[in-house]
Amino acid sequence: MKNKYILFLLFLFILISGCVGTSSQGLFGTGVSVAIDPRSLGTQIDDNLMQKNLTARLIIEDKKYLLSINTKVLDGRIFIAGKVDDPEEKLKITKMAWETKGVRSVRNNLIIKEQFNFKQSAVDLLITSQLRTALVLNKNIKSTNYNIDTYKKKIYIYGIAHSKDEQKEVIKEGKAITDVQRVIASILLVEDLRIQKD
């Protein structure tokens, strides 16, 4: 009970401190004041609420995210940066971002912590490049809607498909690449997204 009370106070502090229209400096660069921000005041408030909502949910999920994960929302677009322990954790955080009400897109720049292995990284990079090329060349797929990560010959795909046929086609392209051990897809359908606010 005490921990929930402390988390509530922390969330309240974050919410209040985020409403002040001052300049800020952070991981995503220099912020702008409310007076010169090109977004409308309503959009700024919506973005701020989305950011605080996601940050609070991440902290409730695991307190370590308070220091290891940074989020920024601009015009309904969520940007995530930081370090996580494994690809499954990265995928989980991406899903949490997509579940935020009013989200338009998610840009995930999370890095997986581990010792660098040049040979493994080269193989993973080749697999990612092959899949990216296959998606670009496939006329039934809008390739810009997908983010691809490869980790130890496992492909992680997340993005938005316009139809179930496109969703299946993306997974099929991933499985067709040589040396791929597994394709883990988190592909949402446009019809299931809340692209615009109610």
DRENDRENTOR-601994 format. One record per residue (C-alpha): residue in one letter; x negated, y negated, z. Coordinates in Angstrom, 3 decimals. Example, Ala and Ser with C-alpha at 12.3 -4.5 7.8 and 13.67 -1.06 7.14 Angstrom:
residues 2
['A', [-12.300, 4.500, 7.800]];
['S', [-13.670, 1.060, 7.140]];
This chain:
residues 198
['M', [0.000, 0.000, 0.000]];
['K', [-2.847, -2.353, 0.880]];
['N', [-4.537, -1.689, -2.485]];
['K', [-1.314, -2.471, -4.378]];
['Y', [-0.976, -5.745, -2.457]];
['I', [-4.572, -6.715, -3.307]];
['L', [-4.027, -5.829, -6.989]];
['F', [-0.841, -7.914, -7.028]];
['L', [-2.690, -10.925, -5.568]];
['L', [-5.516, -10.453, -8.071]];
['F', [-3.033, -10.300, -10.943]];
['L', [-1.262, -13.422, -9.660]];
['F', [-4.588, -15.287, -9.407]];
['I', [-5.552, -14.247, -12.962]];
['L', [-2.147, -15.332, -14.270]];
['I', [-2.269, -18.745, -12.589]];
['S', [-5.896, -19.452, -13.492]];
['G', [-5.213, -18.569, -17.140]];
['C', [-2.473, -21.182, -17.483]];
['V', [-4.800, -24.135, -16.960]];
['G', [-5.669, -25.897, -20.236]];
['T', [-9.411, -26.278, -19.942]];
['S', [-12.360, -25.279, -22.063]];
['S', [-13.840, -21.861, -21.397]];
['Q', [-16.920, -19.868, -22.353]];
['G', [-16.938, -16.101, -22.461]];
['L', [-17.768, -12.961, -24.377]];
['F', [-15.697, -14.054, -27.351]];
['G', [-17.335, -17.476, -27.589]];
['T', [-16.219, -20.929, -26.639]];
['G', [-12.549, -21.455, -25.882]];
['V', [-10.659, -24.594, -26.727]];
['S', [-8.487, -26.844, -24.635]];
['V', [-4.722, -26.826, -24.983]];
['A', [-4.835, -30.291, -26.561]];
['I', [-6.915, -29.218, -29.592]];
['D', [-5.878, -25.553, -29.902]];
['P', [-4.270, -25.021, -33.344]];
['R', [-1.709, -22.623, -31.851]];
['S', [1.583, -24.005, -30.642]];
['L', [2.022, -24.297, -26.878]];
['G', [4.540, -21.447, -26.990]];
['T', [2.068, -19.197, -28.829]];
['Q', [-0.673, -20.077, -26.344]];
['I', [1.599, -19.145, -23.437]];
['D', [2.660, -15.890, -25.153]];
['D', [-0.990, -14.988, -25.856]];
['N', [-1.984, -15.787, -22.286]];
['L', [0.816, -13.635, -20.856]];
['M', [-0.092, -10.758, -23.204]];
['Q', [-3.745, -11.001, -22.163]];
['K', [-2.937, -11.062, -18.442]];
['N', [-0.465, -8.192, -18.854]];
['L', [-3.065, -6.011, -20.607]];
['T', [-5.813, -6.948, -18.120]];
['A', [-3.575, -6.081, -15.168]];
['R', [-2.603, -2.729, -16.713]];
['L', [-6.259, -1.895, -17.349]];
['I', [-7.187, -2.721, -13.737]];
['I', [-4.310, -0.614, -12.422]];
['E', [-5.480, 2.261, -14.652]];
['D', [-9.052, 2.043, -13.317]];
['K', [-10.644, -0.720, -11.216]];
['K', [-13.971, -0.391, -13.086]];
['Y', [-12.311, -2.014, -16.135]];
['L', [-12.264, -5.345, -14.277]];
['L', [-16.012, -5.682, -14.971]];
['S', [-16.575, -3.376, -17.951]];
['I', [-13.748, -4.429, -20.325]];
['N', [-13.004, -7.885, -21.743]];
['T', [-9.825, -8.763, -23.620]];
['K', [-8.784, -11.781, -25.668]];
['V', [-5.458, -12.457, -27.389]];
['L', [-5.142, -14.908, -30.266]];
['D', [-1.816, -15.298, -32.073]];
['G', [-0.705, -11.830, -30.968]];
['R', [-3.985, -10.227, -32.077]];
['I', [-5.821, -8.377, -29.301]];
['F', [-9.627, -8.218, -29.235]];
['I', [-11.260, -5.741, -26.833]];
['A', [-14.973, -5.510, -25.986]];
['G', [-17.044, -3.717, -23.370]];
['K', [-18.442, -0.266, -22.585]];
['V', [-16.677, 3.022, -21.876]];
['D', [-17.907, 6.512, -20.986]];
['D', [-16.434, 8.526, -23.890]];
['P', [-14.321, 8.269, -27.090]];
['E', [-11.177, 9.526, -25.338]];
['E', [-11.394, 6.567, -22.957]];
['K', [-11.801, 4.198, -25.913]];
['L', [-8.736, 5.711, -27.577]];
['K', [-6.709, 5.451, -24.345]];
['I', [-7.541, 1.735, -24.003]];
['T', [-6.639, 1.150, -27.663]];
['K', [-3.248, 2.788, -27.097]];
['M', [-2.660, 0.615, -24.020]];
['A', [-3.392, -2.470, -26.129]];
['W', [-0.939, -1.376, -28.838]];
['E', [1.738, -0.855, -26.162]];
['T', [1.541, -4.550, -25.174]];
['K', [4.789, -6.307, -26.063]];
['G', [4.367, -8.693, -29.012]];
['V', [1.038, -7.290, -30.269]];
['R', [0.345, -7.839, -33.972]];
['S', [-3.041, -6.098, -34.258]];
['V', [-5.809, -4.632, -32.107]];
['R', [-9.531, -5.035, -32.787]];
['N', [-11.451, -2.576, -30.645]];
['N', [-15.169, -3.312, -30.190]];
['L', [-15.711, -0.970, -27.239]];
['I', [-19.091, 0.763, -27.147]];
['I', [-19.593, 4.282, -25.812]];
['K', [-22.312, 4.494, -23.133]];
['E', [-24.940, 7.167, -23.645]];
['Q', [-28.545, 7.682, -24.669]];
['F', [-29.215, 6.857, -28.305]];
['N', [-29.703, 9.873, -30.602]];
['F', [-30.870, 8.731, -34.057]];
['K', [-30.092, 11.997, -35.900]];
['Q', [-26.593, 12.285, -34.436]];
['S', [-25.884, 8.594, -35.068]];
['A', [-26.988, 8.934, -38.709]];
['V', [-24.672, 11.925, -39.277]];
['D', [-21.771, 10.123, -37.589]];
['L', [-22.380, 6.977, -39.654]];
['L', [-22.412, 9.042, -42.865]];
['I', [-19.103, 10.708, -41.945]];
['T', [-17.526, 7.325, -41.155]];
['S', [-18.772, 5.884, -44.464]];
['Q', [-17.450, 8.863, -46.440]];
['L', [-14.012, 8.580, -44.861]];
['R', [-13.902, 4.799, -45.302]];
['T', [-14.751, 5.242, -49.017]];
['A', [-12.120, 7.979, -49.412]];
['L', [-9.459, 5.740, -47.850]];
['V', [-10.408, 2.799, -50.097]];
['L', [-10.257, 4.981, -53.239]];
['N', [-6.937, 6.606, -52.314]];
['K', [-4.172, 4.477, -53.860]];
['N', [-1.575, 5.887, -51.439]];
['I', [-3.406, 4.458, -48.405]];
['K', [-3.804, 0.838, -47.298]];
['S', [-7.343, 1.299, -45.956]];
['T', [-7.551, -2.068, -44.179]];
['N', [-4.972, -0.840, -41.654]];
['Y', [-7.356, 1.723, -40.129]];
['N', [-10.306, 1.673, -37.756]];
['I', [-12.604, 4.690, -37.839]];
['D', [-15.083, 5.892, -35.214]];
['T', [-17.112, 9.072, -35.484]];
['Y', [-18.691, 10.598, -32.401]];
['K', [-20.554, 13.918, -32.512]];
['K', [-18.842, 14.919, -35.787]];
['K', [-15.379, 14.145, -34.424]];
['I', [-13.482, 11.449, -36.299]];
['Y', [-11.275, 9.077, -34.308]];
['I', [-8.808, 7.201, -36.509]];
['Y', [-6.456, 4.521, -35.216]];
['G', [-4.266, 2.187, -37.178]];
['I', [-0.883, 1.653, -38.784]];
['A', [0.695, 3.703, -41.581]];
['H', [3.549, 2.435, -43.743]];
['S', [5.049, 5.935, -43.970]];
['K', [4.672, 9.467, -42.639]];
['D', [3.247, 10.488, -46.034]];
['E', [0.476, 7.890, -45.661]];
['Q', [-0.176, 9.077, -42.098]];
['K', [-0.588, 12.687, -43.325]];
['E', [-2.765, 11.556, -46.247]];
['V', [-5.205, 9.747, -43.925]];
['I', [-5.577, 12.822, -41.698]];
['K', [-6.033, 15.040, -44.783]];
['E', [-8.832, 12.783, -46.079]];
['G', [-10.587, 13.031, -42.698]];
['K', [-10.371, 16.835, -42.597]];
['A', [-11.739, 17.091, -46.163]];
['I', [-15.133, 15.611, -45.207]];
['T', [-18.003, 18.096, -44.808]];
['D', [-19.349, 18.713, -41.279]];
['V', [-16.307, 17.199, -39.536]];
['Q', [-15.399, 19.287, -36.504]];
['R', [-12.128, 17.579, -35.606]];
['V', [-9.896, 14.652, -36.582]];
['I', [-8.208, 12.838, -33.689]];
['A', [-5.651, 10.403, -35.069]];
['S', [-3.738, 7.675, -33.287]];
['I', [-1.791, 6.381, -36.267]];
['L', [1.373, 4.431, -35.579]];
['L', [4.168, 3.953, -38.098]];
['V', [5.232, 0.420, -39.017]];
['E', [8.842, 1.275, -38.140]];
['D', [7.770, 2.187, -34.590]];
['L', [5.893, -1.069, -33.967]];
['R', [7.272, -4.201, -32.384]];
['I', [5.368, -6.482, -34.748]];
['Q', [7.353, -9.583, -33.860]];
['K', [8.655, -10.642, -30.510]];
['D', [12.377, -10.188, -29.776]];
